[in-house]
């Protein structure tokens, strides 16, 4: 009798996983709906206001909503000694239109393809003088790089096999679990770990890019090798058509219908307790967006060549710049932006190319991409760029009109309700 091939085994594993996910979704959804109101009343955003104790562990999320994904950590092994190779060596394996994470340290760039991260989720990497935790969650679309504290206790992260708000949790080497989407420890195992419940990892600047763009911009960069030590078909997605569909495998605490689709891409930004979503589809309209978030001015440019949004600190010397993308000029060159203060011309990557500030480079602010449903569930009080500002303007206009309107005449007839 002929034994099944490795590829056949992988296909069978994907089918079994899909069935487990569907059944788990139905059972957990029913239980969650039954208990939704009292749980949500005890939460701020996606976290509990008071920690729960259950099974010898502390929880900053409802323990009843931590879901077994159907996959074990062994099914999705983290990479701890990653190998890197050249653009030429990986070009035949990687698809031009698929994404990966670009990370820069000391002027050198590395590319971590989603095609590999889909199967491993985490790369614990040493890049130059940086200890980094490269993470990607295909369920939320979140590609985030964290700085490994490594001060007395180096963290080694891996896929935990659990899910909360349809987002994966990461397991550290002390047995505690962290939200991949924002680097918060939400399940603390009673152990000798010095990282406490609620501890938060620091993000390291990174950006998601298509392979075709990255290899053309950084042809001398390093690429995560497919020689991982594991047998995986890196040309195939373990979740099939998940990215192209409207499906969400597991329940989320809150949904938000302010924008068109739950799986539209947004760039998420959190500053001093305030949150903002820059929706890629909406940014394609005005090209530029200026605001203040958590007391910090920011400006965002939509880069039509790379189909991505760059976020910057617009403070230059004693000036806080604001930018426009004049419609007539944008039609000719959508990559060009003009500051209102000096009329200098800027590229989409935040470099002044002409004018008084020529040669100035704006400081980039990290704003990873997420599916909208994931960002909104994590930060339900988030603002949505352009949409919320327009609503606020409309409300202010209505209030001003009401103040300016003449007062209605007073009737001498008693009101029937008095």
C-alpha positions in Angstrom: 0.0 0.0 0.0 1.4 3.4 -1.0 2.0 5.8 1.8 0.5 9.4 1.4 3.0 12.0 0.3 4.0 15.0 2.5 1.9 17.3 0.4 -1.1 15.1 0.7 -0.7 15.1 4.5 -0.5 18.9 4.5 -3.8 19.1 2.5 -5.5 16.7 4.9 -4.2 18.8 7.8 -5.7 21.9 6.3 -9.1 20.3 5.7 -9.2 18.9 9.3 -8.3 22.3 10.7 -11.0 24.0 8.7 -13.7 21.6 10.0 -12.4 22.1 13.6 -12.6 25.9 13.2 -16.2 25.8 11.8 -17.4 23.6 14.7 -15.5 25.6 17.3 -16.9 28.8 15.9 -20.6 27.7 16.2 -20.2 26.4 19.8 -18.2 29.3 21.1 -20.4 31.9 19.4 -23.5 30.6 21.1 -21.8 30.7 24.5 -20.3 34.1 23.9 -23.7 35.7 23.0 -25.2 34.3 26.1 -22.6 36.0 28.3 -21.8 39.1 26.2 -23.4 41.9 28.3 -21.9 41.3 31.7 -18.4 40.6 30.2 -18.4 43.8 28.1 -19.5 45.9 31.0 -16.2 44.8 32.8 -13.9 45.7 29.9 -12.0 48.8 28.7 -11.4 48.3 25.0 -10.6 44.6 24.6 -9.1 44.2 28.1 -10.6 43.5 31.5 -10.5 46.3 34.0 -9.9 43.8 36.8 -7.8 40.7 36.2 -9.4 37.2 36.5 -7.8 34.3 38.3 -8.5 30.9 36.7 -6.7 27.6 36.7 -3.7 29.0 38.5 -3.2 31.8 35.9 -4.1 35.5 35.8 -6.1 36.8 32.8 -6.5 40.3 31.5 -9.0 39.0 28.9 -12.1 36.9 29.7 -10.8 33.4 30.1 -14.0 32.0 28.6 -13.1 33.9 25.4 -9.7 32.4 24.9 -10.3 29.9 22.2 -8.4 26.8 21.1 -7.5 27.4 17.5 -7.4 23.7 16.7 -3.6 24.0 16.0 -0.9 23.2 18.5 2.4 25.1 18.9 4.2 22.1 17.3 2.0 22.5 14.2 3.2 26.1 13.8 6.8 26.2 15.0 8.6 29.5 15.6 11.9 30.1 13.9 14.7 30.6 16.4 17.9 30.3 14.3 16.7 31.8 11.0 18.8 31.6 7.8 19.0 34.4 5.3 19.8 34.4 1.6 19.9 36.7 -1.4 17.1 38.2 -3.5 18.2 36.1 -6.5 18.1 32.8 -4.4 14.5 33.5 -3.3 13.0 35.2 -6.4 11.7 32.0 -8.0 9.9 30.9 -4.8 8.3 34.3 -3.8 5.3 35.7 -5.7 5.8 39.3 -6.9 2.4 40.4 -5.6 2.6 38.9 -2.1 3.8 40.8 0.9 6.4 40.5 3.6 7.9 42.6 6.4 10.8 45.0 5.7 13.1 45.7 8.7 16.0 48.0 8.7 18.9 48.0 11.1 22.0 50.2 10.6 21.2 50.8 7.0 20.8 47.1 6.2 17.4 45.6 5.2 15.8 42.2 5.7 12.6 40.8 4.2 10.5 38.3 6.0 8.0 36.9 3.4 4.4 36.2 4.5 4.7 33.0 2.5 7.1 31.7 5.2 5.5 33.5 8.2 2.1 32.0 7.4 3.6 28.7 8.5 5.6 29.9 11.5 4.1 33.2 12.7 7.2 34.2 14.7 10.9 34.7 13.9 13.1 35.3 17.0 16.0 37.1 15.3 19.2 38.9 16.0 19.7 41.6 13.4 22.9 43.7 13.8 22.8 44.9 17.4 19.0 44.3 17.8 17.2 41.4 19.3 13.9 41.4 17.5 10.7 39.4 17.5 9.2 39.3 14.0 5.5 38.4 14.2 2.7 37.9 11.6 -0.9 36.8 12.3 -2.8 35.8 9.1 -6.1 36.0 11.0 -5.8 39.7 11.7 -3.3 40.6 9.0 -1.1 42.2 11.6 2.6 42.2 10.8 4.4 43.7 13.8 8.1 43.6 15.0 8.8 43.9 18.7 12.1 44.7 20.5 13.1 41.8 22.7 13.8 43.4 26.1 16.6 40.8 26.7 17.7 42.5 29.9 18.4 39.6 32.2 15.7 37.5 30.6 15.5 37.1 26.8 12.0 36.3 25.6 11.5 33.6 23.1 8.1 33.8 21.5 6.0 31.2 19.6 2.5 30.6 18.4 0.4 29.7 21.5 -2.4 27.8 19.6 -5.0 30.1 21.2 -7.1 32.9 19.8 -8.8 36.0 21.3 -11.0 38.4 19.2 -10.0 36.3 16.1 -6.3 37.2 16.8 -3.6 34.9 17.8 -1.7 34.8 21.1 2.0 34.3 21.5 3.5 32.0 24.1 6.8 33.0 25.8 9.4 30.7 27.2 8.0 31.1 30.8 4.5 30.0 29.7 2.7 33.3 29.7 0.7 34.5 26.7 0.7 37.9 24.8 -1.6 39.5 22.3 0.2 39.5 19.0 -1.8 42.5 17.8 -0.4 44.9 20.4 2.3 43.1 22.4 0.4 43.0 25.8 0.8 40.1 28.2 -2.8 39.0 28.9 -2.3 35.6 30.5 0.3 35.3 33.2 1.4 31.9 34.3 2.5 31.7 37.9 6.2 31.4 37.2 9.5 33.0 37.9 9.1 35.3 34.9 9.8 38.9 35.7 7.3 40.1 33.1 4.0 40.8 34.8 0.4 40.7 33.6 -0.2 43.8 31.5 3.5 44.2 30.5 3.8 45.6 27.0 6.4 45.1 24.3 7.9 48.0 22.4 7.3 48.0 18.6 10.3 48.3 16.3 9.8 50.3 13.0 8.8 48.0 10.1 6.6 48.1 7.0 4.7 45.7 4.9 5.8 45.6 1.3 5.1 43.6 -1.9 8.0 41.4 -2.8 8.3 43.0 -6.3 8.7 46.5 -4.7 11.1 45.4 -2.0 13.5 43.5 -4.3 13.7 46.4 -6.7 14.3 49.0 -3.9 16.7 46.8 -1.9 18.3 44.4 -4.3 21.3 43.8 -2.0 19.1 43.1 1.0 18.8 39.8 2.9 15.7 37.5 2.6 14.5 35.0 5.1 15.4 31.6 3.6 12.9 28.8 3.0 15.5 26.5 4.5 13.9 26.6 7.9 14.5 23.0 9.0 10.8 22.2 8.6 9.0 20.6 5.7 6.4 23.1 4.5 4.9 24.0 1.2 5.8 27.7 1.2 4.0 28.3 -2.1 0.6 27.5 -0.5 -1.4 29.4 2.1 -2.4 27.3 5.1 -5.7 29.2 5.4 -6.6 28.9 1.7 -8.6 31.9 0.4 -9.0 33.6 3.8 -7.3 36.8 2.6 -9.6 37.2 -0.4 -12.8 36.3 1.4 -15.0 38.2 3.9 -14.7 35.2 6.4 -13.6 35.7 10.0 -13.0 32.4 11.7 -13.6 33.3 15.3 -16.0 35.7 17.1 -14.9 39.2 18.1 -16.2 41.2 21.1 -17.3 44.3 19.1 -17.9 45.1 15.5 -17.8 48.5 13.8 -19.6 49.4 10.6 -18.1 52.9 10.1 -16.2 51.7 7.0 -17.1 49.5 4.0 -15.7 46.1 4.9 -14.5 44.3 8.0 -11.4 43.2 6.1 -10.4 46.5 4.6 -6.8 47.4 5.4 -6.0 50.1 7.9 -2.8 51.5 9.4 -3.3 51.6 13.1 -1.7 54.3 15.3 -1.8 54.6 19.1 -0.3 57.6 20.9 -0.8 58.5 24.6 -4.0 56.5 24.9 -5.6 57.7 21.7 -6.1 55.6 18.6 -6.5 56.3 14.9 -7.2 54.1 11.9 -5.9 55.3 8.5 -8.0 53.4 6.0 -6.0 52.6 2.8 -9.1 52.8 0.6 -10.1 56.2 2.0 -6.6 57.6 1.9 -6.6 57.0 -1.9 -8.9 60.0 -2.1 -7.3 62.9 -0.3 -3.8 61.4 -0.4 -2.8 63.4 2.7 -4.1 63.7 6.2 -3.1 66.1 9.0 -4.2 65.7 12.6 -3.2 65.6 16.3 -3.3 62.3 18.1 -2.7 62.1 21.8 -1.3 65.6 21.8 1.2 64.7 19.0 0.9 66.2 15.5 1.0 63.7 12.7 0.8 63.8 8.9 0.0 60.8 6.7 0.9 60.5 3.0 -0.7 57.9 0.7 2.0 56.4 -1.5 0.2 55.4 -4.8 3.3 53.7 -6.2 3.7 51.3 -3.3 0.0 51.3 -2.3 0.7 52.1 1.3 0.4 55.0 3.8 3.4 56.6 5.4 2.9 58.4 8.7 5.3 61.2 9.8 6.0 63.6 12.7 5.6 66.9 10.8 7.6 69.1 13.3 10.7 70.6 11.6 12.6 73.0 13.8 10.2 75.5 15.3 7.5 74.7 12.6 4.7 72.2 12.7 4.0 71.6 9.1 0.7 70.7 7.5 0.4 69.3 4.0 -1.8 69.4 1.0 -1.9 67.4 -2.3 -3.4 69.9 -4.7 -5.8 68.1 -7.0 -4.4 69.4 -10.2 -0.9 68.5 -9.2 -2.0 65.2 -7.7 -3.4 64.1 -11.0 0.0 64.8 -12.6 2.1 63.4 -9.8 0.2 61.8 -6.9 3.6 61.3 -5.1 4.0 65.0 -4.5 2.9 66.9 -1.4 3.3 70.6 -0.5 3.6 72.0 3.0 1.4 75.0 3.8 4.1 76.9 5.8 7.1 77.1 3.4 5.6 75.8 0.2 8.4 73.2 -0.1 7.6 70.1 -2.2 7.8 66.6 -0.5 7.9 63.1 -1.7 5.6 60.4 -0.4 8.5 59.0 1.6 8.8 62.3 3.6 11.8 63.9 1.9 11.7 67.6 0.8 12.8 67.7 -2.8 12.4 71.4 -3.6 12.0 74.7 -1.7 13.2 76.2 1.5 13.3 72.8 3.3 15.0 70.9 0.5 16.9 67.9 1.9 14.9 67.7 5.1 13.7 64.2 6.1 10.6 63.8 8.2 10.7 61.3 11.1 8.6 58.3 10.3 6.1 57.0 12.9 5.4 53.3 13.0 1.8 52.4 12.0 1.4 48.7 11.1 -1.4 47.4 8.9 -4.3 45.4 10.3 -7.7 44.2 9.1 -10.3 46.8 10.2 -12.3 44.3 12.3 -9.1 43.5 14.3 -8.1 47.1 15.0 -11.7 48.1 15.9 -12.1 45.2 18.3 -8.8 46.0 20.0 -9.5 49.7 20.2 -13.3 50.3 19.9 -12.8 54.0 20.7 -10.6 54.5 17.7 -11.0 57.4 15.4 -11.2 56.8 11.7 -9.3 59.3 9.6 -11.4 61.7 7.4 -14.7 60.0 8.3 -14.8 61.0 12.0 -13.4 64.5 11.3 -16.2 65.1 8.7 -18.8 64.0 11.2 -17.3 66.3 13.8 -17.4 69.2 11.4 -21.0 68.5 10.4 -22.0 68.3 14.1 -20.2 71.6 14.8 -21.9 73.3 11.8 -25.3 72.1 13.0 -24.6 73.4 16.5 -23.5 76.8 15.1 -26.6 77.0 13.0 -28.8 76.2 16.0 -27.2 79.0 18.0 -27.5 81.5 15.1 -31.2 80.6 14.5 -33.9 82.9 16.0 -35.6 81.6 19.1 -39.1 80.2 18.5 -42.0 82.4 19.6 -43.4 81.6 23.0 -47.0 80.4 23.0 -49.5 81.5 25.6 -51.3 78.2 25.3 -50.2 75.7 28.0 -48.4 72.7 26.7 -50.6 69.6 26.9 -47.8 67.6 28.6 -47.5 70.1 31.5 
